[in-house]
Amino acid sequence: MVNIVKRHYWLKAIEEAWTRRSVVWLSGVRRTGKTSLSQSLDGVDYFDCELPRVRRMLDDPEGFLSSVTGKRIVLDEIHRLRAPAELLKIAADHYPKLQVLATGSSTLGASRKFRDTLTGRKAELWLTPMILADLEDFHREALPHRLLHGGLPPFFLAPTPPDRDFQEWMDAYWAKDIQELFRLERRYSFQKFAELIMARSGGIFEANKFTTECEVSRQTITNYLRALEATFVAHIIRPFSSHRPTEIVAAPKVYGFDTGFVCYHRGWHELRREDLGLLWEHFVLNELHGQLHIRDIRYWRDKQGHEVDFILVNRSGPPTTIECKWSASHFDTTNLRAFRRLYPQGSNLLVAHDVNRPYTLKDEYVSVEVLPLPQLLHGTASFGSRAH
């Protein structure tokens, strides 16, 4: 536990989740910092479920829980246990004074074993790659460094982009996540697909374009994408529409989970100004995930090519648009005007890197609230919460 960085935003999120449930499930991709975060909590007893002696200890759930009742415990990589659901169900139902933080690389790893037994018994927290609040904790404020290196803490802290580590991560992801959860075959085809998703991140997804390069069927490509989405390695942004004939209604956009992997698979070892807009869009999406903990974010596009980066759909109100620009001076309201002609009600947000304080941009058709990224949550507070 030497030199563990205190990530204050996430520590507060865990503490708040514990006020709602005694069992908190912390998920996220490998190396996103779940272990270090959990070890940095005050007053916890830490148990690594990958160790055989720990698994043997937990084979008797009641005996173990009785020995730690009234404490705060971390069960790291809990999906390695034989019956993780049984343990957490007993903890939630019979040991209310015990606070449990359970971690795992993927919510799917838990869900197959947990099924419905923990419904209403646990709070969930998704640890995303590093958000803006983390940069201050890591004493790094240069956003371009975060965009190039990515948001996995060991990669971010490396003095130069760790090319070998990106490939080793992908190999471990195949061996420990994909094989254990999905039992997929054809490692080459799957990894080729994952690499192409990173290299083409942010674009409209067409399965047929991957079949030849990956040497598999269209259905297999669809299955691969589902696996990437289930494990948080790809984010599928589906179109917002009311099925008007002028709108794109089916084709999703797919984003790689981390800007470092996007840069690596695009062959970017240093950033040019023209690269920053795409990476900023990824970073804003990551911020929405980290702040709101929702995955249902949409985009909008019509058949004339007008496009809005992100749409937040509020069931009780009109849609909110979010546009992402590295520089606010390059913003044009044409796309927003096209959207608002169809959907006139709702807020319009522009998140720009070079804006220090909010202001309103108006023309005769639309009004746009221009925000610095730290203010984004204030414009989207009704759409999510830190933990569920």
C-alpha positions as CSV (number, residue, x, y, z in Angstrom):
1,M,0.0,0.0,0.0
2,V,3.0,2.3,-0.5
3,N,2.4,5.5,-2.6
4,I,-1.3,4.8,-3.2
5,V,-3.0,7.9,-4.6
6,K,-6.1,9.0,-2.8
7,R,-8.7,9.4,-5.5
8,H,-11.1,11.7,-3.5
9,Y,-14.0,11.7,-6.0
10,W,-14.2,7.9,-6.0
11,L,-13.6,7.5,-2.3
12,K,-16.5,9.9,-1.6
13,A,-18.7,7.9,-4.1
14,I,-18.0,4.7,-2.3
15,E,-18.8,6.3,1.1
16,E,-22.1,7.6,-0.3
17,A,-23.0,4.2,-1.8
18,W,-22.4,2.6,1.7
19,T,-25.0,5.0,3.1
20,R,-27.6,3.3,0.9
21,R,-26.5,-0.3,1.0
22,S,-24.1,-2.3,3.1
23,V,-22.9,-4.1,0.0
24,V,-21.3,-2.1,-2.8
25,W,-20.2,-3.7,-6.1
26,L,-17.2,-1.8,-7.7
27,S,-16.8,-2.8,-11.4
28,G,-14.5,-1.6,-14.2
29,V,-11.9,-2.8,-16.7
30,R,-8.7,-4.3,-15.5
31,R,-6.0,-1.9,-14.3
32,T,-8.4,0.9,-13.9
33,G,-7.4,1.1,-10.3
34,K,-10.0,-0.9,-8.3
35,T,-7.5,-2.6,-6.0
36,S,-5.6,0.6,-5.2
37,L,-8.8,2.5,-4.7
38,S,-10.2,-0.1,-2.3
39,Q,-7.0,-0.3,-0.4
40,S,-6.9,3.5,0.1
41,L,-10.2,3.4,2.0
42,D,-9.9,4.2,5.7
43,G,-10.2,1.4,8.1
44,V,-10.8,-1.5,5.8
45,D,-9.7,-5.2,6.0
46,Y,-8.6,-6.3,2.5
47,F,-9.0,-9.8,1.1
48,D,-7.7,-10.8,-2.3
49,C,-10.0,-13.5,-3.6
50,E,-7.4,-14.6,-6.2
51,L,-5.4,-16.2,-3.4
52,P,-6.3,-19.8,-2.6
53,R,-6.0,-19.3,1.2
54,V,-8.6,-16.5,1.0
55,R,-10.9,-18.6,-1.1
56,R,-10.6,-21.4,1.4
57,M,-11.5,-19.0,4.2
58,L,-14.6,-17.8,2.4
59,D,-15.8,-21.4,1.7
60,D,-17.6,-21.0,5.1
61,P,-19.5,-17.7,4.5
62,E,-21.2,-17.5,7.9
63,G,-18.1,-18.3,9.8
64,F,-16.1,-15.7,7.9
65,L,-18.8,-13.0,8.1
66,S,-19.2,-13.6,11.9
67,S,-15.5,-13.0,12.3
68,V,-15.6,-9.6,10.6
69,T,-19.0,-8.3,11.6
70,G,-19.1,-4.6,12.4
71,K,-16.0,-4.0,10.1
72,R,-15.5,-2.6,6.7
73,I,-14.0,-5.3,4.3
74,V,-12.9,-5.4,0.7
75,L,-13.4,-8.6,-1.3
76,D,-11.2,-8.0,-4.3
77,E,-11.9,-10.0,-7.5
78,I,-14.9,-11.6,-5.8
79,H,-16.0,-13.3,-9.0
80,R,-13.1,-15.8,-8.4
81,L,-15.1,-17.3,-5.6
82,R,-17.2,-20.5,-6.0
83,A,-20.4,-18.8,-4.8
84,P,-20.0,-15.1,-4.6
85,A,-23.7,-14.4,-4.6
86,E,-24.3,-16.6,-1.6
87,L,-21.7,-14.8,0.4
88,L,-23.0,-11.3,-0.4
89,K,-26.6,-12.2,0.0
90,I,-25.9,-13.5,3.6
91,A,-23.9,-10.4,4.3
92,A,-26.7,-8.1,3.1
93,D,-29.5,-10.0,4.9
94,H,-27.9,-11.0,8.2
95,Y,-24.9,-8.8,8.9
96,P,-26.3,-5.2,8.5
97,K,-23.4,-3.7,10.5
98,L,-20.8,-5.1,8.1
99,Q,-19.9,-2.9,5.1
100,V,-18.6,-4.8,2.1
101,L,-16.9,-3.5,-1.0
102,A,-16.8,-6.2,-3.7
103,T,-14.7,-5.7,-6.8
104,G,-14.4,-7.3,-10.2
105,S,-13.3,-6.6,-13.8
106,S,-16.7,-6.9,-15.2
107,T,-20.3,-6.7,-14.0
108,L,-21.0,-9.7,-16.3
109,G,-18.5,-11.7,-14.3
110,A,-20.7,-11.2,-11.3
111,S,-24.0,-11.3,-13.0
112,R,-23.7,-14.9,-14.3
113,K,-23.1,-16.1,-10.8
114,F,-25.2,-13.5,-9.0
115,R,-28.3,-13.8,-11.2
116,D,-31.1,-12.0,-9.4
117,T,-30.2,-12.8,-5.8
118,L,-28.6,-9.4,-5.1
119,T,-31.4,-7.3,-6.7
120,G,-32.1,-4.5,-4.2
121,R,-29.3,-5.7,-1.9
122,K,-26.3,-3.9,-3.4
123,A,-25.3,-0.5,-4.7
124,E,-23.2,-0.4,-7.9
125,L,-20.4,1.8,-8.8
126,W,-18.6,1.9,-12.1
127,L,-14.9,2.9,-11.9
128,T,-14.2,4.5,-15.3
129,P,-10.8,5.5,-16.7
130,M,-9.5,8.6,-15.0
131,I,-11.9,11.6,-15.0
132,L,-11.0,15.2,-14.7
133,A,-11.2,15.1,-10.9
134,D,-8.5,12.4,-10.8
135,L,-5.9,14.6,-12.5
136,E,-5.6,16.8,-9.4
137,D,-5.2,13.8,-7.2
138,F,-2.4,12.5,-9.4
139,H,-0.8,15.9,-9.5
140,R,-1.0,16.1,-13.3
141,E,-3.0,18.8,-14.9
142,A,-1.9,18.5,-18.5
143,L,-4.9,17.1,-20.3
144,P,-3.1,16.3,-23.5
145,H,-0.9,13.9,-21.5
146,R,-4.1,12.2,-20.2
147,L,-5.5,12.0,-23.7
148,L,-2.3,10.4,-25.2
149,H,-1.5,8.0,-22.3
150,G,-5.1,7.2,-21.4
151,G,-6.9,6.9,-18.1
152,L,-5.5,3.6,-16.6
153,P,-3.4,4.9,-13.8
154,P,-0.2,2.9,-14.5
155,F,-0.3,3.9,-18.1
156,F,-1.0,7.6,-17.3
157,L,1.9,7.7,-14.9
158,A,4.4,6.3,-17.4
159,P,6.8,9.0,-18.7
160,T,6.2,7.8,-22.3
161,P,3.2,6.0,-23.8
162,P,3.8,2.3,-22.8
163,D,3.3,0.5,-26.1
164,R,4.2,-2.9,-24.7
165,D,1.7,-2.5,-21.8
166,F,-1.2,-1.8,-24.2
167,Q,-0.6,-5.2,-26.0
168,E,-0.1,-7.0,-22.7
169,W,-3.3,-5.6,-21.4
170,M,-5.1,-6.8,-24.5
171,D,-3.6,-10.3,-24.1
172,A,-4.7,-10.4,-20.4
173,Y,-8.1,-9.2,-21.3
174,W,-8.5,-12.1,-23.8
175,A,-7.2,-14.7,-21.4
176,K,-8.9,-13.6,-18.1
177,D,-12.1,-11.8,-19.2
178,I,-13.1,-13.0,-22.6
179,Q,-12.2,-16.7,-22.2
180,E,-13.6,-17.0,-18.7
181,L,-16.8,-15.2,-19.5
182,F,-17.6,-16.0,-23.1
183,R,-15.5,-19.0,-24.1
184,L,-14.9,-17.4,-27.5
185,E,-12.6,-19.1,-30.1
186,R,-10.3,-17.5,-32.7
187,R,-8.1,-15.3,-30.6
188,Y,-6.6,-13.6,-33.6
189,S,-10.0,-12.6,-35.0
190,F,-11.3,-11.2,-31.7
191,Q,-8.2,-9.2,-31.0
192,K,-8.1,-7.9,-34.6
193,F,-11.7,-6.8,-34.1
194,A,-10.9,-5.1,-30.8
195,E,-7.9,-3.3,-32.4
196,L,-10.1,-2.1,-35.3
197,I,-12.7,-0.8,-32.9
198,M,-10.0,1.3,-31.1
199,A,-8.6,2.5,-34.4
200,R,-12.0,3.5,-35.8
201,S,-13.4,4.7,-32.5
202,G,-16.1,7.3,-32.6
203,G,-17.3,6.2,-36.1
204,I,-20.6,4.7,-37.2
205,F,-20.5,0.9,-36.9
206,E,-21.2,-1.3,-39.8
207,A,-20.6,-5.0,-39.0
208,N,-20.0,-6.0,-42.7
209,K,-16.9,-3.8,-42.8
210,F,-15.2,-6.0,-40.3
211,T,-15.9,-9.5,-41.6
212,T,-13.2,-9.7,-44.2
213,E,-10.4,-8.2,-42.1
214,C,-11.3,-10.4,-39.1
215,E,-12.1,-13.5,-41.2
216,V,-15.4,-14.3,-39.4
217,S,-19.1,-14.0,-40.1
218,R,-21.3,-11.0,-39.6
219,Q,-23.0,-12.8,-36.7
220,T,-19.6,-13.4,-35.0
221,I,-18.7,-9.7,-35.4
222,T,-22.0,-8.9,-33.6
223,N,-21.1,-11.3,-30.8
224,Y,-17.7,-9.8,-30.5
225,L,-19.2,-6.3,-30.1
226,R,-21.6,-7.6,-27.5
227,A,-18.6,-9.0,-25.5
228,L,-16.7,-5.7,-25.7
229,E,-19.8,-3.8,-24.6
230,A,-20.6,-6.1,-21.7
231,T,-17.0,-5.8,-20.3
232,F,-16.9,-2.0,-20.7
233,V,-14.2,-2.1,-23.4
234,A,-16.4,-0.6,-26.0
235,H,-19.3,1.8,-25.6
236,I,-22.2,1.5,-28.1
237,I,-23.9,4.9,-28.6
238,R,-27.2,4.2,-30.3
239,P,-29.1,6.7,-32.4
240,F,-31.8,8.9,-30.9
241,S,-34.8,9.2,-33.1
242,S,-38.6,9.1,-33.3
243,H,-38.3,7.1,-36.5
244,R,-38.8,9.9,-38.9
245,P,-37.8,9.0,-42.5
246,T,-35.0,11.7,-42.4
247,E,-33.3,10.2,-39.4
248,I,-30.6,7.5,-38.8
249,V,-32.6,5.0,-36.7
250,A,-30.4,1.9,-36.4
251,A,-26.7,2.4,-37.0
252,P,-24.8,2.9,-33.7
253,K,-21.5,4.7,-33.1
254,V,-18.9,2.7,-31.2
255,Y,-16.3,4.3,-28.9
256,G,-13.2,2.5,-27.5
257,F,-13.2,2.7,-23.7
258,D,-10.0,4.7,-23.3
259,T,-8.1,7.4,-25.3
260,G,-4.7,5.8,-24.7
261,F,-5.8,2.7,-26.5
262,V,-7.4,4.8,-29.3
263,C,-4.1,6.6,-29.8
264,Y,-2.0,3.4,-29.6
265,H,-4.1,1.6,-32.2
266,R,-4.1,4.7,-34.5
267,G,-0.3,4.9,-34.2
268,W,-0.3,8.3,-32.5
269,H,2.8,8.8,-30.4
270,E,2.3,12.5,-30.1
271,L,-0.8,14.6,-30.6
272,R,-1.4,17.1,-33.4
273,R,-4.0,19.8,-33.0
274,E,-6.3,18.0,-35.5
275,D,-6.3,14.9,-33.2
276,L,-7.6,16.8,-30.1
277,G,-11.2,17.2,-31.1
278,L,-11.9,13.4,-31.5
279,L,-10.0,12.7,-28.2
280,W,-11.9,15.5,-26.4
281,E,-15.2,13.9,-27.5
282,H,-14.0,10.6,-26.0
283,F,-13.0,12.3,-22.8
284,V,-16.3,14.1,-22.4
285,L,-18.1,10.7,-22.9
286,N,-15.9,9.2,-20.2
287,E,-16.7,12.2,-17.9
288,L,-20.4,11.5,-18.5
289,H,-19.9,7.9,-17.6
290,G,-17.8,8.7,-14.5
291,Q,-20.1,11.5,-13.2
292,L,-23.5,10.1,-14.1
293,H,-22.9,6.3,-14.1
294,I,-25.3,5.8,-17.0
295,R,-24.6,3.9,-20.2
296,D,-27.7,5.0,-22.1
297,I,-26.2,7.9,-24.0
298,R,-27.4,8.5,-27.6
299,Y,-26.3,10.5,-30.6
300,W,-28.4,12.0,-33.4
301,R,-27.8,12.1,-37.2
302,D,-30.0,12.7,-40.2
303,K,-29.6,11.6,-43.7
304,Q,-28.4,15.0,-44.8
305,G,-25.3,14.5,-42.5
306,H,-26.3,16.7,-39.6
307,E,-25.1,15.2,-36.4
308,V,-25.2,15.9,-32.6
309,D,-22.5,14.3,-30.5
310,F,-24.5,13.1,-27.5
311,I,-28.1,13.1,-26.5
312,L,-29.3,12.5,-22.9
313,V,-32.9,11.2,-22.9
314,N,-34.9,12.2,-19.8
315,R,-38.1,10.1,-19.6
316,S,-39.9,12.9,-17.8
317,G,-38.7,15.7,-20.0
318,P,-37.2,16.7,-23.4
319,P,-33.8,15.6,-24.7
320,T,-30.6,17.4,-23.8
321,T,-28.0,17.8,-26.5
322,I,-24.3,17.8,-25.7
323,E,-21.7,19.0,-28.3
324,C,-18.0,18.6,-27.7
325,K,-15.4,21.1,-29.1
326,W,-11.7,21.5,-28.2
327,S,-12.2,25.2,-29.1
328,A,-15.6,27.0,-28.7
329,S,-14.6,29.4,-31.5
330,H,-15.0,26.5,-34.0
331,F,-18.6,25.8,-33.0
332,D,-21.4,26.2,-35.6
333,T,-25.1,25.8,-34.7
334,T,-26.1,24.3,-38.0
335,N,-26.4,20.7,-36.6
336,L,-28.3,21.8,-33.5
337,R,-30.7,23.8,-35.6
338,A,-31.5,20.7,-37.7
339,F,-32.1,18.7,-34.5
340,R,-34.2,21.4,-32.8
341,R,-36.5,21.8,-35.9
342,L,-37.6,18.2,-35.1
343,Y,-37.3,18.4,-31.3
344,P,-37.8,22.1,-30.3
345,Q,-37.8,21.5,-26.5
346,G,-34.8,20.9,-24.3
347,S,-31.4,22.2,-23.3
348,N,-28.4,22.6,-25.5
349,L,-24.9,22.2,-24.0
350,L,-21.5,22.9,-25.6
351,V,-18.6,21.5,-23.6
352,A,-15.3,23.2,-24.7
353,H,-11.8,22.8,-23.5
354,D,-10.9,26.5,-23.9
355,V,-13.8,27.9,-21.9
356,N,-13.2,28.9,-18.2
357,R,-16.7,30.0,-17.2
358,P,-20.2,29.3,-18.5
359,Y,-21.9,31.7,-20.9
360,T,-24.9,31.5,-23.3
361,L,-24.6,31.6,-27.1
362,K,-27.7,32.6,-29.0
363,D,-28.7,33.0,-32.5
364,E,-32.2,33.4,-34.0
365,Y,-32.9,29.7,-33.9
366,V,-31.2,28.1,-30.8
367,S,-29.7,29.0,-27.4
368,V,-26.7,27.1,-26.3
369,E,-25.1,27.0,-22.8
370,V,-21.3,26.9,-23.2
371,L,-19.6,25.2,-20.4
372,P,-16.1,24.2,-19.1
373,L,-16.0,20.5,-18.5
374,P,-16.0,20.8,-14.6
375,Q,-19.5,22.4,-15.0
376,L,-20.9,19.7,-17.1
377,L,-22.5,17.8,-14.2
378,H,-24.5,20.9,-13.3
379,G,-26.2,20.8,-16.7
380,T,-26.9,17.1,-16.6
381,A,-27.7,16.5,-12.9
382,S,-31.2,15.1,-13.5
383,F,-29.9,12.2,-15.6
384,G,-28.0,10.0,-13.2
385,S,-26.2,9.7,-9.8
386,R,-22.8,8.6,-8.6
387,A,-24.0,5.1,-7.7
388,H,-27.1,3.0,-8.1
